[in-house]
Amino acid sequence: MKVVGDIPSGLSGPAIPDVGLKDLLGLLPGACGIALVTFAEAIGPARVLASKHRYEVDANQELIGLGAANLGAGLFRGLSVGCSLSKSAANDAAGARTQMPSLLAAALLALVALFFTPLFRTLPEATLAAIVVLATAGMMDVKQMRRLFTLRRTDFLLAMGALLSVLVLDVLPGLMVSVGLSVAFLVWRASQPRLSELGRVPGTLDFADIHRRPAPLRVPGLLILRPNEGIFFANATALRDAVIAHVDQSSAPVHTVLLDLEVTADLDVPGADMLGELKESLDQRDITLMLSRVLAPTQALLDRTGVTDRLGDGDLQPQTLNGVIEYLTRRAHHSEEEWALIRDGLHRLGELVDEAHDSSEDEAERRRLEQLRRTLARLDTSHGPPK
């Protein structure tokens, strides 16, 4: 049976590491990798234990603590310091709830290193392995894995990939593989062109995915699309192709495409160039491109790349409803669906006037609102498709 064997005793004294600039440059890539993996290994168990015991973890404080510990280890000629999953699990299984057990463990470790290392010479390595296995087994959440499998298979596969990587490759290489899998999946998911076609919710001026129930109403000739991911270099071309495919597959002629850019918080240059190319492609089909809900950083880049200047007057709208209204004002004749939208708009405006009328205490203002209410009522009865 393998035993621990002889363990050197004593503690190293403090000393400034004798490392030159050339050595620092050589150590830098490895140091960055160790820092990344160490932080990932530290924050994972910390969040698991925080969730278990219902407290919050400050990632910045964790990083400061790791940095201070590694600074001390460097001054005392020690190895890089990180969080140990097995030791954290053993500490939690022993009932530790504060920082005091860690301080006591450090003090006892110093005493053992100075005076008691010979006592552990014949300790079987299997004993240490049993302690690690028993402690880490308590952190296996089979119920959560079953929940991931039921709710979303992709999350379950990523979790299983992380578990198998740690078991097969050890903790640090397993974490690197897990991070790589997560980043690869994130890029793949963001690169997929997922578009939602929007329609007007019946009886309102709100717009929602046409696959909702009750089914929202399409505005004839107007294709309203919302990218469900932010537009950036990885999905720009595929997103342009998806918009063109929606136009080509539409059962009714499309005169205008209205893109809702609410989720694009920070557009990059390839994304802006794609919008310019999409404008040209739609112009060749005699179709107008309109943009709505453009956030300030996206608007700024569109201005700098010249895309804003290429759009027509009124083709950049603050809200999707504003874009629909702009489209309707350009139409010489309106269909039954468009008249229904106009009537719903008048109804909503009438509701707002009623609310203002009931809450107003100024008599002159109430008379003005009453006159406006009668005007809206006449418009509601007179507006409709021609007989």
The 8 nearest C-alpha neighbors of each residue, nearest first, counted from 0:
[[1, 2, 123, 124, 125, 122, 121, 3],
 [0, 2, 123, 124, 3, 125, 4, 122],
 [1, 3, 123, 124, 122, 121, 4, 0],
 [2, 4, 120, 122, 124, 123, 121, 119],
 [5, 3, 120, 2, 121, 6, 119, 122],
 [4, 6, 120, 7, 3, 117, 116, 119],
 [5, 7, 116, 8, 4, 120, 117, 119],
 [8, 6, 5, 9, 116, 112, 117, 113],
 [9, 7, 112, 113, 116, 6, 114, 10],
 [8, 10, 113, 112, 11, 7, 114, 109],
 [11, 9, 12, 113, 112, 8, 109, 75],
 [12, 10, 75, 13, 76, 9, 77, 14],
 [11, 13, 75, 14, 10, 76, 74, 9],
 [14, 12, 75, 74, 11, 15, 76, 73],
 [15, 13, 74, 16, 75, 12, 76, 73],
 [14, 16, 74, 17, 13, 73, 75, 76],
 [17, 15, 18, 14, 74, 73, 76, 75],
 [16, 18, 15, 19, 14, 22, 20, 23],
 [19, 17, 16, 22, 23, 20, 21, 15],
 [18, 20, 22, 21, 23, 17, 24, 16],
 [19, 21, 23, 22, 24, 18, 25, 26],
 [22, 20, 24, 23, 19, 25, 18, 26],
 [23, 21, 25, 19, 20, 24, 18, 26],
 [22, 24, 20, 26, 25, 21, 27, 19],
 [25, 23, 27, 21, 22, 26, 20, 28],
 [24, 26, 22, 23, 27, 21, 28, 29],
 [25, 27, 23, 24, 29, 28, 30, 22],
 [26, 28, 30, 24, 29, 25, 23, 31],
 [29, 27, 31, 30, 26, 32, 25, 24],
 [28, 30, 32, 31, 27, 26, 33, 25],
 [29, 31, 27, 33, 32, 28, 26, 34],
 [32, 30, 34, 28, 29, 33, 27, 35],
 [31, 33, 29, 35, 30, 34, 36, 28],
 [32, 34, 30, 36, 31, 35, 37, 29],
 [35, 33, 31, 37, 32, 36, 30, 38],
 [36, 34, 32, 38, 33, 37, 31, 39],
 [35, 37, 39, 33, 38, 34, 40, 32],
 [38, 36, 40, 34, 81, 39, 35, 33],
 [37, 39, 41, 35, 40, 36, 34, 42],
 [40, 38, 36, 42, 41, 37, 43, 35],
 [39, 41, 37, 38, 43, 42, 36, 82],
 [40, 42, 82, 38, 39, 43, 37, 44],
 [41, 43, 45, 39, 44, 40, 38, 46],
 [42, 44, 45, 46, 41, 40, 39, 47],
 [45, 43, 47, 46, 42, 41, 48, 84],
 [46, 44, 42, 48, 43, 47, 49, 41],
 [45, 47, 49, 43, 48, 44, 50, 42],
 [48, 46, 44, 50, 49, 45, 51, 43],
 [47, 49, 51, 45, 50, 46, 52, 44],
 [50, 48, 46, 54, 52, 51, 53, 47],
 [49, 51, 53, 47, 48, 52, 46, 54],
 [50, 52, 48, 49, 53, 47, 54, 46],
 [51, 53, 49, 50, 54, 48, 47, 96],
 [54, 52, 50, 49, 51, 55, 48, 47],
 [53, 55, 49, 52, 50, 56, 51, 48],
 [56, 54, 49, 57, 53, 50, 46, 52],
 [55, 57, 58, 46, 49, 54, 45, 61],
 [56, 58, 60, 59, 61, 55, 62, 42],
 [57, 59, 61, 60, 56, 62, 42, 63],
 [60, 58, 62, 61, 57, 63, 64, 56],
 [61, 59, 63, 62, 57, 58, 64, 56],
 [60, 62, 58, 64, 59, 63, 65, 57],
 [61, 63, 59, 65, 60, 64, 66, 58],
 [64, 62, 60, 66, 61, 65, 67, 59],
 [63, 65, 61, 67, 62, 66, 60, 68],
 [66, 64, 68, 62, 63, 67, 69, 61],
 [65, 67, 63, 69, 64, 68, 70, 62],
 [68, 66, 70, 64, 69, 65, 63, 71],
 [67, 69, 65, 71, 70, 66, 64, 72],
 [70, 68, 72, 66, 71, 80, 67, 79],
 [71, 69, 67, 73, 68, 72, 66, 74],
 [70, 72, 74, 68, 69, 73, 67, 75],
 [73, 71, 77, 69, 75, 70, 74, 76],
 [74, 72, 76, 70, 71, 75, 77, 69],
 [73, 75, 71, 13, 14, 72, 76, 15],
 [74, 76, 13, 72, 73, 77, 12, 11],
 [77, 75, 73, 74, 72, 11, 78, 14],
 [76, 78, 72, 75, 73, 79, 74, 11],
 [77, 79, 80, 72, 76, 73, 69, 75],
 [80, 78, 69, 72, 77, 81, 73, 33],
 [81, 79, 69, 78, 68, 72, 65, 82],
 [82, 80, 37, 83, 41, 65, 79, 38],
 [81, 83, 41, 40, 84, 37, 80, 87],
 [84, 82, 86, 85, 87, 81, 41, 40],
 [83, 85, 87, 86, 88, 44, 82, 135],
 [84, 86, 88, 87, 83, 131, 135, 89],
 [87, 85, 89, 83, 88, 84, 90, 131],
 [88, 86, 90, 84, 89, 85, 83, 91],
 [87, 89, 85, 91, 134, 86, 90, 135],
 [90, 88, 134, 86, 92, 91, 87, 85],
 [91, 89, 87, 93, 88, 92, 95, 86],
 [90, 92, 88, 94, 95, 93, 89, 87],
 [93, 91, 89, 94, 90, 88, 134, 95],
 [94, 92, 90, 91, 95, 89, 88, 134],
 [93, 95, 91, 92, 96, 90, 89, 100],
 [96, 94, 91, 90, 93, 97, 100, 92],
 [95, 97, 94, 98, 91, 100, 99, 90],
 [98, 96, 99, 95, 100, 101, 94, 102],
 [99, 97, 101, 100, 102, 96, 95, 103],
 [98, 100, 102, 101, 97, 103, 95, 96],
 [101, 99, 103, 102, 98, 104, 95, 97],
 [100, 102, 104, 99, 98, 103, 105, 97],
 [103, 101, 99, 105, 104, 100, 106, 98],
 [104, 102, 100, 106, 105, 101, 107, 99],
 [103, 105, 101, 107, 102, 106, 108, 100],
 [106, 104, 108, 102, 103, 107, 101, 109],
 [105, 107, 103, 109, 108, 104, 102, 110],
 [106, 108, 110, 104, 109, 105, 111, 103],
 [109, 107, 105, 111, 106, 110, 104, 112],
 [108, 110, 112, 106, 107, 111, 113, 105],
 [111, 109, 107, 113, 108, 112, 114, 106],
 [110, 112, 115, 108, 114, 113, 109, 116],
 [113, 111, 109, 8, 110, 9, 116, 114],
 [114, 112, 9, 110, 111, 8, 109, 115],
 [113, 115, 111, 112, 110, 116, 8, 9],
 [114, 116, 111, 117, 118, 112, 113, 110],
 [115, 117, 118, 119, 6, 111, 112, 8],
 [118, 116, 120, 119, 115, 5, 6, 114],
 [117, 119, 116, 120, 115, 121, 122, 111],
 [120, 118, 122, 117, 121, 116, 3, 4],
 [119, 121, 4, 5, 117, 3, 118, 122],
 [122, 120, 2, 119, 4, 3, 123, 118],
 [121, 123, 119, 2, 3, 120, 124, 126],
 [124, 122, 2, 125, 126, 1, 3, 121],
 [123, 125, 2, 126, 127, 3, 1, 128],
 [124, 126, 128, 123, 127, 129, 1, 2],
 [127, 125, 129, 124, 128, 123, 130, 122],
 [126, 128, 130, 124, 125, 129, 131, 123],
 [129, 127, 125, 131, 126, 130, 132, 124],
 [130, 128, 132, 126, 131, 127, 133, 125],
 [129, 131, 127, 133, 128, 132, 134, 126],
 [130, 132, 128, 134, 129, 133, 85, 135],
 [133, 131, 129, 135, 134, 130, 136, 128],
 [132, 134, 130, 136, 131, 135, 129, 137],
 [133, 135, 89, 88, 131, 132, 136, 137],
 [134, 136, 137, 138, 132, 85, 88, 133],
 [137, 135, 133, 138, 139, 134, 132, 131],
 [136, 138, 135, 139, 134, 133, 88, 92],
 [139, 137, 135, 136, 140, 88, 134, 47],
 [138, 140, 136, 137, 141, 135, 142, 143],
 [141, 139, 143, 142, 138, 144, 137, 145],
 [142, 140, 144, 143, 139, 145, 146, 138],
 [141, 143, 145, 140, 144, 146, 147, 139],
 [142, 144, 146, 145, 140, 141, 147, 148],
 [145, 143, 141, 147, 146, 142, 148, 140],
 [144, 146, 148, 142, 143, 147, 141, 149],
 [145, 147, 143, 149, 144, 148, 150, 142],
 [148, 146, 155, 144, 150, 149, 145, 151],
 [147, 149, 145, 152, 155, 146, 150, 151],
 [148, 150, 146, 147, 151, 145, 152, 155],
 [151, 149, 147, 148, 146, 152, 154, 155],
 [152, 150, 147, 153, 154, 148, 149, 155],
 [151, 153, 155, 148, 154, 156, 147, 150],
 [152, 154, 156, 155, 151, 157, 148, 147],
 [155, 153, 157, 156, 152, 151, 147, 158],
 [154, 156, 152, 147, 158, 148, 153, 157],
 [155, 157, 159, 153, 158, 154, 160, 152],
 [158, 156, 160, 154, 159, 155, 161, 153],
 [157, 159, 155, 161, 160, 156, 154, 162],
 [160, 158, 162, 156, 161, 157, 163, 155],
 [161, 159, 157, 163, 158, 162, 164, 156],
 [160, 162, 177, 158, 164, 159, 163, 157],
 [163, 161, 159, 165, 160, 164, 158, 166],
 [162, 164, 166, 160, 165, 161, 167, 159],
 [165, 163, 173, 161, 167, 162, 168, 166],
 [164, 166, 173, 170, 169, 162, 168, 163],
 [165, 167, 163, 164, 169, 168, 162, 170],
 [166, 168, 164, 165, 163, 169, 173, 162],
 [167, 169, 173, 165, 164, 172, 166, 170],
 [170, 168, 165, 173, 166, 167, 172, 171],
 [169, 171, 165, 173, 172, 174, 168, 166],
 [170, 172, 174, 173, 169, 175, 36, 165],
 [173, 171, 175, 174, 168, 170, 169, 176],
 [174, 172, 165, 164, 170, 176, 171, 175],
 [173, 175, 177, 171, 176, 172, 170, 178],
 [174, 176, 172, 178, 173, 177, 179, 171],
 [175, 177, 179, 173, 174, 178, 180, 172],
 [178, 176, 161, 174, 180, 179, 175, 173],
 [177, 179, 181, 175, 180, 176, 174, 182],
 [178, 180, 176, 182, 177, 181, 183, 175],
 [181, 179, 177, 183, 178, 182, 184, 176],
 [182, 180, 178, 184, 179, 183, 185, 177],
 [181, 183, 185, 179, 184, 180, 178, 186],
 [184, 182, 180, 186, 185, 181, 179, 187],
 [183, 185, 187, 181, 182, 186, 188, 180],
 [184, 186, 182, 188, 183, 187, 181, 189],
 [185, 187, 189, 183, 184, 188, 190, 182],
 [188, 186, 184, 190, 185, 189, 183, 191],
 [187, 189, 185, 190, 186, 191, 184, 183],
 [188, 190, 186, 191, 187, 185, 228, 234],
 [189, 191, 234, 233, 187, 188, 186, 192],
 [190, 192, 188, 189, 193, 234, 187, 237],
 [193, 191, 238, 237, 234, 194, 190, 241],
 [192, 194, 227, 191, 226, 195, 228, 238],
 [193, 195, 226, 225, 227, 192, 224, 196],
 [196, 194, 225, 224, 208, 197, 226, 227],
 [195, 197, 224, 208, 223, 209, 225, 194],
 [198, 196, 208, 207, 223, 209, 206, 224],
 [197, 199, 215, 217, 216, 206, 209, 207],
 [198, 200, 206, 215, 216, 205, 201, 217],
 [199, 201, 215, 203, 205, 206, 216, 202],
 [202, 200, 203, 215, 199, 216, 213, 214],
 [201, 203, 343, 200, 204, 340, 199, 339],
 [204, 202, 205, 201, 200, 343, 199, 347],
 [203, 205, 199, 344, 206, 200, 343, 320],
 [206, 204, 203, 200, 199, 207, 320, 198],
 [205, 207, 199, 198, 200, 197, 204, 208],
 [208, 206, 197, 198, 209, 199, 200, 215],
 [207, 209, 197, 210, 196, 211, 195, 198],
 [208, 210, 215, 197, 211, 198, 214, 196],
 [211, 209, 208, 214, 212, 215, 196, 207],
 [210, 212, 214, 209, 208, 213, 215, 207],
 [213, 211, 214, 210, 215, 209, 200, 208],
 [212, 214, 211, 215, 200, 201, 210, 209],
 [213, 215, 212, 211, 209, 210, 216, 200],
 [216, 214, 200, 198, 199, 209, 201, 213],
 [217, 215, 199, 198, 200, 214, 201, 218],
 [216, 218, 198, 219, 199, 215, 197, 221],
 [217, 219, 221, 220, 216, 337, 336, 198],
 [220, 218, 221, 217, 336, 251, 337, 334],
 [219, 221, 253, 254, 252, 218, 255, 222],
 [220, 222, 255, 218, 219, 253, 256, 254],
 [223, 221, 256, 257, 255, 224, 253, 220],
 [224, 222, 257, 197, 196, 256, 258, 221],
 [225, 223, 196, 258, 195, 197, 259, 257],
 [224, 226, 259, 195, 194, 258, 227, 196],
 [227, 225, 194, 228, 193, 195, 224, 260],
 [226, 228, 193, 194, 225, 262, 195, 229],
 [229, 227, 226, 189, 230, 262, 193, 263],
 [228, 230, 263, 262, 231, 264, 227, 226],
 [229, 231, 270, 263, 235, 266, 228, 234],
 [232, 230, 270, 267, 235, 233, 234, 266],
 [231, 233, 269, 235, 234, 270, 267, 230],
 [234, 232, 190, 231, 235, 189, 186, 236],
 [235, 233, 190, 237, 232, 236, 238, 231],
 [234, 236, 238, 270, 232, 237, 231, 230],
 [235, 237, 239, 238, 234, 240, 273, 233],
 [238, 236, 240, 234, 239, 235, 192, 241],
 [237, 239, 192, 241, 235, 236, 240, 234],
 [238, 240, 236, 242, 241, 237, 277, 235],
 [239, 241, 237, 243, 238, 242, 244, 236],
 [240, 242, 244, 238, 239, 243, 237, 245],
 [243, 241, 245, 239, 244, 240, 238, 246],
 [242, 244, 246, 240, 245, 241, 247, 239],
 [245, 243, 241, 247, 246, 242, 248, 240],
 [246, 244, 242, 248, 243, 247, 249, 241],
 [245, 247, 243, 249, 244, 248, 242, 253],
 [246, 248, 244, 245, 249, 243, 250, 242],
 [249, 247, 245, 246, 244, 250, 243, 251],
 [248, 250, 246, 251, 247, 245, 252, 253],
 [249, 251, 248, 252, 247, 253, 246, 245],
 [252, 250, 249, 253, 220, 219, 248, 246],
 [251, 253, 220, 254, 250, 249, 219, 246],
 [254, 252, 220, 255, 221, 251, 222, 246],
 [253, 255, 286, 220, 221, 287, 252, 256],
 [256, 254, 287, 221, 286, 253, 288, 222],
 [257, 255, 222, 288, 223, 221, 289, 287],
 [256, 258, 289, 223, 290, 222, 288, 224],
 [259, 257, 290, 224, 225, 223, 260, 291],
 [258, 260, 225, 291, 261, 292, 290, 224],
 [261, 259, 293, 263, 292, 262, 258, 291],
 [260, 262, 292, 263, 259, 293, 294, 264],
 [263, 261, 229, 260, 264, 228, 227, 226],
 [264, 262, 229, 260, 261, 265, 230, 266],
 [263, 265, 262, 294, 297, 266, 229, 296],
 [266, 264, 297, 296, 263, 267, 229, 294],
 [265, 267, 297, 270, 231, 230, 263, 264],
 [266, 268, 270, 231, 269, 271, 265, 232],
 [267, 269, 271, 270, 272, 266, 300, 304],
 [270, 268, 272, 232, 271, 267, 273, 231],
 [271, 269, 231, 273, 267, 235, 268, 272],
 [272, 270, 268, 274, 273, 269, 301, 267],
 [271, 273, 269, 275, 270, 274, 268, 276],
 [272, 274, 276, 270, 271, 275, 235, 277],
 [275, 273, 277, 271, 276, 272, 278, 270],
 [274, 276, 272, 278, 273, 277, 306, 279],
 [277, 275, 273, 279, 278, 274, 280, 272],
 [276, 278, 274, 280, 275, 279, 273, 281],
 [277, 279, 275, 281, 276, 280, 288, 282],
 [280, 278, 282, 276, 277, 281, 283, 275],
 [281, 279, 277, 283, 282, 278, 276, 284],
 [280, 282, 286, 284, 283, 278, 279, 277],
 [283, 281, 285, 279, 284, 286, 280, 278],
 [282, 284, 281, 280, 285, 279, 286, 278],
 [283, 285, 281, 282, 286, 280, 287, 279],
 [286, 284, 282, 283, 281, 287, 254, 255],
 [287, 285, 254, 281, 255, 282, 284, 288],
 [286, 288, 255, 256, 254, 282, 289, 281],
 [289, 287, 256, 278, 255, 257, 286, 314],
 [288, 290, 314, 257, 315, 256, 258, 287],
 [291, 289, 258, 315, 257, 259, 314, 316],
 [290, 292, 316, 259, 318, 317, 319, 293],
 [293, 291, 317, 318, 261, 260, 259, 294],
 [292, 294, 260, 291, 298, 261, 297, 295],
 [295, 293, 297, 296, 298, 264, 292, 261],
 [294, 296, 298, 297, 299, 293, 264, 265],
 [297, 295, 299, 298, 265, 294, 300, 264],
 [296, 298, 266, 300, 265, 299, 294, 295],
 [299, 297, 295, 301, 296, 300, 294, 293],
 [298, 300, 296, 302, 297, 301, 295, 303],
 [301, 299, 303, 302, 297, 298, 304, 296],
 [302, 300, 298, 306, 304, 299, 303, 307],
 [301, 303, 299, 300, 307, 305, 304, 298],
 [304, 302, 300, 305, 301, 299, 306, 307],
 [303, 305, 301, 302, 306, 300, 271, 272],
 [306, 304, 302, 308, 307, 303, 301, 309],
 [307, 305, 301, 309, 308, 304, 275, 302],
 [306, 308, 302, 310, 309, 305, 301, 304],
 [309, 307, 305, 306, 310, 302, 311, 301],
 [310, 308, 306, 307, 311, 305, 275, 278],
 [309, 311, 307, 308, 314, 306, 312, 315],
 [310, 312, 314, 313, 309, 308, 315, 307],
 [313, 311, 314, 310, 315, 308, 309, 307],
 [312, 314, 315, 311, 316, 325, 289, 322],
 [315, 313, 289, 311, 312, 310, 290, 316],
 [314, 316, 290, 313, 291, 289, 317, 310],
 [315, 317, 291, 322, 318, 321, 290, 314],
 [318, 316, 292, 291, 321, 293, 315, 319],
 [319, 317, 292, 321, 291, 320, 316, 322],
 [318, 320, 322, 321, 291, 323, 259, 292],
 [319, 321, 323, 322, 318, 324, 204, 205],
 [322, 320, 324, 318, 319, 323, 316, 325],
 [321, 323, 325, 319, 320, 324, 316, 326],
 [324, 322, 320, 326, 325, 321, 327, 319],
 [325, 323, 327, 321, 326, 322, 320, 328],
 [324, 326, 322, 328, 323, 327, 321, 329],
 [325, 327, 323, 324, 329, 328, 322, 330],
 [328, 326, 324, 330, 329, 325, 323, 337],
 [329, 327, 325, 330, 326, 324, 331, 323],
 [330, 328, 327, 326, 331, 325, 324, 332],
 [329, 331, 327, 328, 332, 333, 326, 325],
 [330, 332, 329, 333, 328, 327, 334, 326],
 [333, 331, 330, 334, 327, 384, 329, 337],
 [332, 334, 337, 338, 330, 335, 331, 384],
 [333, 335, 337, 336, 338, 332, 384, 219],
 [334, 336, 338, 337, 384, 339, 333, 383],
 [337, 335, 339, 334, 338, 340, 218, 219],
 [336, 338, 340, 334, 339, 335, 333, 341],
 [339, 337, 341, 335, 340, 336, 383, 342],
 [338, 340, 336, 342, 337, 341, 343, 335],
 [339, 341, 337, 343, 338, 342, 344, 336],
 [342, 340, 338, 344, 339, 343, 345, 337],
 [341, 343, 345, 339, 344, 340, 338, 379],
 [344, 342, 346, 340, 345, 341, 202, 203],
 [343, 345, 341, 347, 342, 346, 340, 348],
 [344, 346, 342, 348, 343, 347, 349, 341],
 [347, 345, 343, 349, 344, 348, 342, 350],
 [348, 346, 350, 344, 349, 345, 343, 351],
 [347, 349, 345, 351, 350, 346, 344, 352],
 [348, 350, 346, 352, 347, 351, 345, 353],
 [351, 349, 353, 347, 348, 352, 354, 346],
 [350, 352, 354, 348, 353, 349, 355, 347],
 [351, 353, 349, 355, 354, 350, 356, 348],
 [354, 352, 356, 350, 351, 355, 349, 357],
 [353, 355, 351, 357, 352, 356, 350, 358],
 [354, 356, 352, 358, 353, 357, 359, 351],
 [357, 355, 353, 359, 354, 365, 358, 368],
 [356, 358, 354, 355, 359, 353, 365, 360],
 [357, 359, 355, 356, 354, 360, 353, 365],
 [360, 358, 356, 361, 357, 355, 365, 364],
 [359, 361, 362, 358, 365, 364, 357, 356],
 [362, 360, 364, 363, 359, 365, 366, 358],
 [361, 363, 365, 364, 360, 366, 359, 367],
 [364, 362, 366, 365, 361, 367, 368, 360],
 [363, 365, 367, 361, 362, 366, 368, 359],
 [364, 366, 362, 368, 363, 367, 356, 369],
 [367, 365, 369, 363, 368, 364, 370, 362],
 [366, 368, 364, 370, 369, 365, 371, 363],
 [369, 367, 371, 365, 370, 366, 356, 372],
 [368, 370, 366, 372, 371, 367, 365, 373],
 [369, 371, 367, 373, 372, 368, 366, 374],
 [372, 370, 368, 374, 369, 373, 375, 367],
 [371, 373, 369, 375, 370, 374, 368, 376],
 [374, 372, 376, 370, 375, 371, 377, 369],
 [375, 373, 371, 377, 376, 372, 378, 370],
 [376, 374, 378, 372, 377, 373, 379, 371],
 [375, 377, 373, 379, 374, 378, 372, 380],
 [378, 376, 374, 380, 379, 375, 381, 373],
 [379, 377, 375, 381, 376, 380, 382, 374],
 [378, 380, 376, 377, 381, 382, 375, 342],
 [381, 379, 377, 378, 382, 376, 383, 375],
 [380, 382, 378, 379, 377, 383, 376, 384],
 [383, 381, 379, 378, 380, 384, 342, 338],
 [384, 382, 338, 385, 381, 335, 380, 339],
 [383, 385, 335, 386, 338, 334, 382, 333],
 [384, 386, 383, 382, 333, 335, 334, 332],
 [385, 384, 383, 335, 382, 381, 334, 333]]
